[in-house]
Amino acid sequence: MAEADRVVEQPPANKSQLLPVLRIPEFVVFSVSQAFSLFGDKLDYMALLAMIAYFSARFGWDSARAISYLSVVVALPTVLFGPLAGVLVDRWDRRKVMVVCDSFRTVLVLAIPLIAITTNQLPLVYVIAFVVFLFGLFFNTARLAIIPNLVGQEKVLGANSFMNIVGRLATFAGMVLGGLIVDWSGWQRLGIRPVWTAGFYLDSLTYFVSVVSLLFIFRRLAVNRNTTPDGKPEVKLFIREQTRMVESVRELLRVVVHEPAVLFVYCSILLMVILGAAVVVLYVPIIQSARELGGVGLGTKGVGYVAAIGSIGLLLSSLLYGALGHRIKKHKVLLVCFLVMGLVVAGLAVSKTFAPVAPLIFIAGLALSPVYIGMDTLLHEAVAEEVRGRIFSTREWLLHLLFALAALLIGQLTNFFSPRRLLFGFGLFVVLACIVGFFLTRKKNIG
């Protein structure tokens, strides 16, 4: 069958769209290559965590503060270039964007362990990591935009469904297997020392596989010819998009003032940022650290275990809340879930072994999914359609900005308080905030 015939073929309305897209060889190759690339994204992060733990143990560095800087590095590309990435990707050849981004990531990730071991310093590593995550931002933007060019507009739903499944599996594998990879002592028998460097080598390989696969299907991808009508150079576009984001934030504030549901959602986002930053900055080092140093003693692989257990809880609560959530007021669900997560974080702060940690993380996963679903639903119900897209895009930008600021602040607080005390304090703060929230919203019809 000719290529053009496969693209225009319309699947019957009563059949799944997954099978038709899986009959397109280029899309299958693309999906598998992107699974490798997404796996590499998470493996890269796990390798960075293992590297920080290694240098913290060797030189007595403050691991929590180092991870807080890494959190800023991860969030900064989206804060600075998130509004611009989509505009530029539409101006450029998306095929070349993807190939160039993963080609540079292949080389840059290989350079990280060499520079880290040679200098025994992290600032230059952070700079390289920032560039890696910046390329990742443009790569992922182009990856999402190019799917219709592969399968045709009428098969986009099936393609997105399959890509979503592949993406979730790759992300899960990257967290779980990534922790095992960077902590596996067997690398020493292969001459790879320190063992965490193997994570970067394999990460570089995943990006290289992506590049080769993209070049293989290069000619099958249609070139996007879109350009902005004003033809402005990239620097002017950057200034324009950042100005638009500031205007979007102002518009968001006006909506927040007049819509109690939106105000409630953004207060919830603030609690989520506090909890998320506290867990990443404070609890990840506790999992990695040896028991004699006050940690749980699981190393970086323990971070993967925690992610896996939380993911199971998150999946189960997604199914349960989707079936039963309509019976309960959404703002009450959010308050209860935050209350539970605050108690969990306080419990993690006092847990010295993995035995109580596992059920606590599972409970946190159960509580987290209704928060995401509830916040999105409240915004859908409360925000007018003509501004809904801007509100959601602004939320993502603001979420990354607040997370970076919170991580930086929490990292600095470790100069004055121990990570466990800080973690317990933030958990208690969220619990008290939820109790106050119940009183403030008991007579309000939020949703």
RAQUI-V206881 format. One record per helix or strand. SS is the DSSP state (H for helix, E for strand). FROM is the first residue (numbers start at 0). TO is the last residue. If there is no record, write none. Layout:
ss=SS from=FROM to=TO
ss=SS from=FROM to=TO
This chain:
ss=H from=2 to=7
ss=H from=17 to=21
ss=H from=24 to=58
ss=H from=62 to=90
ss=H from=93 to=118
ss=H from=122 to=150
ss=H from=152 to=182
ss=H from=185 to=188
ss=H from=196 to=215
ss=H from=217 to=219
ss=H from=233 to=257
ss=H from=259 to=287
ss=H from=290 to=292
ss=H from=298 to=326
ss=H from=329 to=349
ss=H from=353 to=381
ss=H from=384 to=412
ss=H from=418 to=440
